[in-house]
Amino acid sequence: MDYTILVVEDEPVQLESIAGFLLKQGYRVLKASTPAHALETARQDVVDIVLSDFRMPGMNGVELLAGLKHINPSIEVIIMTAYGSVESAIEAMKLGAADYITKPVDLHLIQVLIRKTLERKQLVSENHLLRKQLQERFSFKGIISQSPAMEQVLNIAGRVAASNATVLITGETGTGKELVAKALHFSGSRRDKPFIVANCAALPETLLESELFGHEKGSFTGADRLRKGRFETAEGGTLFIDELGEIPLSLQVKLLRVLQERSFERVGSSVPLHADVRIIAATNRDLESMVREGLFRADLYYRLNVVSIHIPPLRERREDIRPLFDMFLSKFTAENHRQVTGISKEALDALQKYSYPGNVRELENIVEQLVVLSRSPVIVREDLPMRVREYHPDLSGSRRLQGSLVEQVEAFEQAMIADALKSSGHVQTRAAEMLGISERHLRYKPGKYGMK
């Protein structure tokens, strides 16, 4: 059978017994005697199902579940637990485990649970092409998402869309800031009016003022006619100011005036023009640091930051990789008239483990390349770009300690908690969901480790 099962058990006899039984059933079997070994195996290999003991030194089943789901959300986990810990196993199921079985384990029951889990996994895979109706539930005007982190983004965007409030969208390059800006516009009361984009990084500083505010004929060399700026062309609609951090200080004053007084003058004119424009701005830079360094006006920052929406990078919302892949595959097969219908398990596993420094835009480019160059209807691992094939995720990163297993596991756990709190804006309920643990459990952990 073309499925890989990772057995995690600290009792050697139990480990060999279960692994041997599964081998006889035709599965590819991997073994791990510690949770740390299990996480490392999942990072380095393609794993479909993890069959794990619940109580092990250094890390319990719930914590291992969270680590595995962080590596690859599509890994299914079945918990093996003593009768007295059934409640904990049920809690693990609420947090994403596929099933549980009590000890002493019945090998034939394990076989039944694995078959049931694989059938469900296969059914989900086969239904990806039929998920458009479900995707509508998670999308906001064409934004494809299934992750809790993006649900939070879309929830805020949905609530502010109908207003005229100024919105500041932050996030790394390629995360989809313009898509969110368009969603805000086309879901609001200004949807029938213009949506105008001003990319401050793409315009020379000497022309940026003219591009934004327009100019009168003869106002400078080369100004041979009157020209309307982006504010005028966006009248009644929305002006999306992209790469906000690139605006020079001299021009920030004029932008602040538009926000305060809703009026501006063209270059070379003293006649004020009314600006009925909603402002949505976006940046991949840390504006607060720029304010402290004197590179960005504090008053302008606070005027723009009425409603803040932060889009997390793709590596922090891996649940979105598969639905985004499906959308891009459909798009590029149609555009290029190619018969590419799917992706192998190994190739998808590599895509879900990759870090995506270029975020959603990079994934889109990868899928286009795969569609154009693929030699068969199914994309395989060998078709992937080398940087994706050879990428080896390291969940603990540079924070790995030189010390005992317990010390390394604790450091790893602290790092995950810190990252989740940061990504969720220190909202404990959201952070707990991202970690796959209860909010009560999350409140306990920082105290245990002396974290603020």
C-alpha positions in Angstrom: 0.0 0.0 0.0 1.4 3.4 -0.9 1.0 4.8 2.5 3.5 5.6 5.2 2.8 5.1 8.9 5.0 6.5 11.7 4.8 4.6 15.0 5.8 6.5 18.1 6.3 4.4 21.2 8.8 4.5 24.0 8.4 0.9 24.9 10.7 -1.1 22.6 8.6 -4.3 22.7 5.4 -2.4 21.9 7.1 -0.4 19.1 8.4 -3.5 17.4 5.2 -5.4 17.8 3.0 -2.7 16.2 5.5 -1.9 13.5 5.9 -5.5 12.5 2.2 -6.0 12.3 1.7 -3.0 10.0 4.6 -4.1 7.8 2.8 -7.4 7.3 -0.3 -5.4 6.2 1.7 -3.9 3.4 2.3 -0.4 4.8 5.6 1.4 4.7 6.5 1.8 8.4 8.7 4.3 10.2 9.6 4.1 13.9 10.4 6.6 16.6 11.0 6.0 20.3 10.7 9.7 21.3 8.5 12.7 20.3 11.6 14.6 19.2 12.6 11.8 16.9 9.0 11.6 15.6 9.1 15.4 14.7 12.4 15.1 13.0 11.2 12.1 11.0 8.0 14.0 9.9 10.2 16.9 8.8 12.4 14.7 6.7 10.0 12.1 5.3 6.6 11.8 3.8 4.2 10.6 6.5 0.5 9.9 6.1 -0.5 8.7 9.6 1.2 8.9 13.0 0.3 6.2 15.5 1.5 7.6 18.8 1.5 6.7 22.5 -0.1 9.5 24.6 2.2 9.6 27.6 5.9 9.8 26.8 8.9 11.5 28.5 9.3 15.2 27.6 6.2 15.7 25.5 2.7 14.3 25.6 0.5 13.3 22.7 -1.3 16.7 22.5 2.0 18.5 22.2 3.3 16.1 19.6 0.1 16.5 17.7 0.6 20.3 17.7 4.2 19.9 16.4 3.1 17.5 13.7 0.3 19.7 12.5 2.6 22.6 12.4 5.0 20.7 10.0 2.2 19.4 7.8 -1.5 19.9 8.6 -2.5 16.9 6.4 -0.7 14.4 8.7 -3.3 12.3 10.5 -2.6 11.3 14.2 -4.1 8.3 16.0 -3.5 8.4 19.8 -2.8 5.2 21.8 -3.6 5.7 25.5 -4.2 3.9 28.8 -7.8 3.5 29.9 -7.4 6.2 32.6 -6.3 8.8 30.0 -9.2 8.5 27.6 -10.4 12.0 28.5 -7.1 13.4 27.4 -7.3 11.4 24.1 -10.7 12.8 23.5 -9.4 16.3 24.1 -6.6 15.5 21.5 -9.4 14.5 19.0 -11.0 17.9 19.6 -7.6 19.5 18.7 -7.2 17.6 15.5 -6.4 13.9 16.2 -8.1 11.5 13.8 -8.9 8.8 16.5 -7.7 7.1 19.6 -7.3 3.5 20.9 -6.9 2.3 24.4 -4.1 0.1 25.7 -3.3 -2.8 25.6 -3.8 -2.2 21.9 -5.7 -4.6 19.7 -3.7 -4.9 16.5 -6.7 -5.7 14.4 -8.5 -2.7 15.8 -5.5 -0.6 14.9 -5.9 -2.0 11.3 -9.5 -0.9 11.3 -8.8 2.6 12.5 -6.0 3.1 10.0 -8.2 1.9 7.1 -10.9 4.2 8.3 -8.5 7.2 8.6 -7.0 6.5 5.1 -10.5 6.2 3.5 -11.4 9.6 5.0 -8.0 11.0 3.9 -8.5 9.7 0.3 -12.1 11.0 0.2 -10.9 14.5 1.2 -8.2 14.3 -1.5 -10.7 13.2 -4.2 -13.1 15.9 -3.3 -10.7 18.8 -3.7 -12.1 19.6 -7.2 -15.6 19.8 -5.7 -14.7 22.2 -2.9 -15.6 25.5 -4.6 -18.8 25.7 -2.5 -16.9 25.2 0.7 -14.2 27.6 -0.4 -16.8 30.3 -0.7 -17.3 30.0 3.1 -13.6 30.7 3.7 -13.1 33.3 1.0 -13.6 37.0 0.9 -14.2 38.1 -2.7 -11.8 35.6 -4.2 -9.3 35.2 -1.3 -8.8 31.5 -0.9 -8.2 30.5 2.7 -8.8 27.7 5.2 -6.5 28.7 8.0 -7.6 30.2 11.3 -5.0 33.0 10.9 -6.5 34.1 7.6 -10.1 33.7 8.9 -9.2 36.3 11.5 -7.9 38.6 8.8 -11.0 38.1 6.7 -13.2 38.6 9.7 -11.7 42.0 10.4 -11.8 42.9 6.7 -15.5 41.9 6.5 -16.5 44.1 9.4 -14.6 47.2 8.2 -15.5 46.8 4.4 -18.8 48.7 4.6 -17.3 51.7 6.4 -15.2 54.6 5.1 -12.5 54.0 7.7 -8.8 54.3 6.6 -7.2 50.9 6.7 -3.5 50.0 7.0 -2.5 46.6 5.7 0.8 45.1 6.7 2.6 41.9 5.8 5.6 40.5 3.9 5.9 40.9 0.2 3.6 38.5 -1.7 1.1 37.8 1.1 -1.8 39.3 -0.8 -2.2 42.8 0.6 -3.6 44.1 -2.7 -6.1 41.3 -2.8 -7.4 42.3 0.6 -7.5 45.9 -0.4 -9.6 45.0 -3.4 -11.9 42.9 -1.3 -12.4 45.9 1.0 -13.3 48.1 -1.9 -15.6 45.7 -3.8 -17.4 44.7 -0.7 -18.1 48.2 0.4 -20.5 51.0 -0.6 -17.9 52.4 -3.0 -17.8 49.2 -5.1 -19.2 51.0 -8.2 -16.6 53.7 -8.1 -12.9 53.5 -9.1 -10.3 51.4 -7.4 -7.0 53.2 -8.1 -3.6 51.9 -7.2 -0.5 54.1 -6.5 2.6 52.0 -6.0 5.1 54.3 -4.3 8.1 52.0 -4.9 7.5 51.9 -8.6 7.4 55.7 -9.0 10.5 58.0 -8.9 10.5 60.4 -6.0 10.5 63.4 -8.4 7.3 62.1 -10.1 5.5 60.7 -7.1 3.9 64.0 -6.0 2.6 64.6 -9.6 1.3 61.0 -9.8 -0.6 61.4 -6.5 -2.0 64.9 -6.8 -1.7 65.8 -10.5 -0.1 68.9 -12.1 -1.0 72.0 -14.0 0.3 72.7 -17.5 3.7 74.4 -17.3 4.2 73.6 -13.6 7.6 72.0 -14.4 9.7 71.0 -17.4 7.9 68.5 -19.5 4.4 69.4 -18.0 2.9 70.2 -21.4 -0.7 69.6 -20.3 -2.9 69.4 -17.2 -2.8 66.0 -15.7 -5.1 64.6 -13.0 -3.5 62.6 -10.2 -4.5 59.4 -8.5 -6.6 61.2 -5.9 -8.7 62.9 -8.7 -9.2 59.7 -10.7 -10.2 57.8 -7.5 -12.9 60.4 -6.7 -15.8 58.7 -4.9 -13.9 55.4 -4.8 -10.8 54.0 -3.2 -7.1 54.9 -3.5 -4.8 52.0 -2.6 -1.4 53.4 -1.6 1.0 50.5 -1.9 4.5 50.4 -0.5 3.6 53.3 1.8 7.0 53.2 3.6 8.7 54.5 0.4 6.9 57.9 0.5 9.6 60.6 1.2 9.1 62.8 4.3 8.5 65.9 2.1 5.5 64.3 0.5 4.2 62.8 3.8 3.1 66.3 4.8 0.8 66.7 1.8 -0.7 63.2 2.3 -1.4 64.1 5.9 -3.3 67.2 4.8 -5.5 65.1 2.5 -6.4 62.8 5.4 -7.0 65.7 7.8 -8.8 68.2 5.5 -10.0 66.0 2.6 -8.5 68.5 0.1 -5.3 68.9 -2.0 -3.8 71.0 -4.7 -2.3 69.9 -8.0 1.5 70.7 -8.5 1.7 74.3 -9.7 -1.8 75.2 -8.4 -3.1 76.9 -5.3 -6.7 75.9 -5.9 -7.9 73.3 -3.4 -9.7 70.3 -4.8 -12.0 68.2 -2.7 -11.0 64.5 -2.1 -13.9 62.2 -1.5 -11.6 59.1 -1.5 -11.3 56.2 0.9 -7.6 55.5 1.7 -6.3 52.0 2.0 -2.5 51.8 2.5 -0.1 48.8 2.6 3.5 48.3 3.5 5.9 45.4 4.1 8.1 47.7 6.3 8.0 48.3 10.1 6.5 51.8 10.2 6.7 52.0 14.0 10.5 51.5 13.7 10.6 54.1 10.9 8.7 56.6 13.2 11.3 56.0 15.9 14.1 56.6 13.4 12.5 59.8 12.1 11.9 58.2 8.6 8.1 58.4 8.9 5.9 61.0 10.4 4.2 59.8 13.6 1.1 61.9 13.0 0.7 60.4 9.5 1.2 56.9 10.9 -1.6 57.3 13.4 -3.9 58.9 10.8 -3.4 55.9 8.5 -3.5 53.2 11.2 -7.2 53.6 12.1 -7.9 49.9 11.3 -4.9 47.7 11.1 -4.9 44.4 9.2 -1.8 42.2 9.4 -1.6 39.3 6.8 0.6 36.5 8.1 3.2 34.9 5.8 2.3 31.6 4.1 4.7 29.6 6.3 2.5 30.5 9.3 -0.7 29.3 7.6 0.2 26.1 5.9 -3.5 25.0 5.8 -3.8 27.4 2.9 -1.2 25.8 0.7 -3.4 23.0 -0.7 -6.4 25.1 -1.6 -4.2 27.8 -3.1 -2.4 25.2 -5.1 -5.7 23.8 -6.4 -6.8 27.3 -7.4 -3.6 28.1 -9.2 -3.5 24.7 -10.9 -7.0 25.3 -12.3 -6.0 28.8 -13.5 -2.8 27.9 -15.2 -4.0 24.7 -16.9 -6.8 26.7 -18.5 -4.6 29.5 -19.5 -1.9 27.2 -21.0 -4.3 24.5 -22.4 -2.4 21.8 -20.4 -3.9 18.6 -19.1 -2.3 18.6 -15.6 -4.9 17.2 -13.3 -3.2 16.5 -10.0 -0.1 16.2 -7.8 1.6 13.2 -6.2 1.6 12.8 -2.4 5.4 13.3 -2.2 5.3 16.5 -4.3 2.5 17.9 -2.2 4.3 17.0 1.0 7.4 18.9 -0.2 5.2 22.0 -1.1 3.5 21.9 2.3 6.9 21.8 4.1 8.6 24.6 2.1 9.1 28.0 3.8 7.9 30.3 0.9 10.0 33.4 1.4 8.0 34.9 -1.5 4.7 33.9 0.1 1.6 33.3 -2.0 3.1 35.0 -5.0 6.0 32.5 -5.0 3.6 29.6 -4.7 1.7 31.0 -7.7 4.9 31.2 -9.8 5.9 27.7 -8.7 2.5 26.3 -9.9 2.7 28.1 -13.2 6.2 26.7 -13.8 4.9 23.2 -12.9 2.0 23.4 -15.3 4.1 24.7 -18.2 7.0 22.2 -17.7 5.3 19.1 -16.4 5.7 16.0 -18.7 2.7 14.1 -17.3 -0.8 14.8 -16.0 0.3 14.3 -12.4 3.0 16.6 -10.9 5.7 14.5 -9.2 8.4 15.5 -6.7 11.1 15.6 -9.5 9.1 18.3 -11.3 9.5 20.7 -8.3 12.1 23.5 -8.3 15.3 22.4 -6.7 14.9 24.9 -3.8 11.6 23.2 -2.9 12.9 19.6 -3.4 16.0 20.2 -1.3 14.4 22.3 1.5 14.7 20.8 4.9 12.5 22.5 7.6 13.9 23.0 11.0 11.1 23.8 13.4 13.3 24.9 16.2 15.6 26.9 14.0 18.5 28.8 15.6 16.9 28.4 19.0 18.0 24.8 19.3 19.8 24.2 22.6 22.9 22.1 23.3 21.6 20.0 26.1 19.4 17.1 27.1 16.3 16.0 25.2 14.0 17.6 27.9 15.9 21.0 27.5 15.6 20.9 23.7 11.9 20.0 23.8 11.2 22.7 26.3 13.0 25.3 24.2 11.1 24.1 21.1 7.8 24.4 23.0 8.6 27.9 24.2 9.5 29.0 20.7 6.3 27.7 19.3 4.3 29.5 22.0 6.1 32.7 21.4 5.6 32.5 17.7 1.9 31.7 18.0 1.3 34.6 20.5 3.1 37.0 18.1 1.2 35.8 15.0 -2.2 36.1 16.9 -1.5 39.6 18.2 -1.2 38.1 21.7 -4.9 37.0 21.6 -4.7 33.8 23.7 -7.7 32.1 22.2 -6.3 32.5 18.7 -2.8 31.4 19.8 -4.2 28.3 21.5 -6.1 27.4 18.3 -2.9 27.8 16.2 -1.0 25.6 18.6 -3.7 22.9 18.8 -4.1 23.2 22.6 -6.7 24.5 24.9 -6.6 28.1 26.1 -6.3 26.9 29.7 -3.3 24.8 28.7 -1.8 27.8 27.0 -2.2 30.0 30.1 -0.3 27.4 32.1 2.7 27.1 29.8 4.1 30.6 30.1 4.0 30.4 33.9 5.8 27.1 33.7 8.6 28.5 31.7 8.7 32.0 33.2 7.6 33.7 30.0 5.9 37.1 30.0 
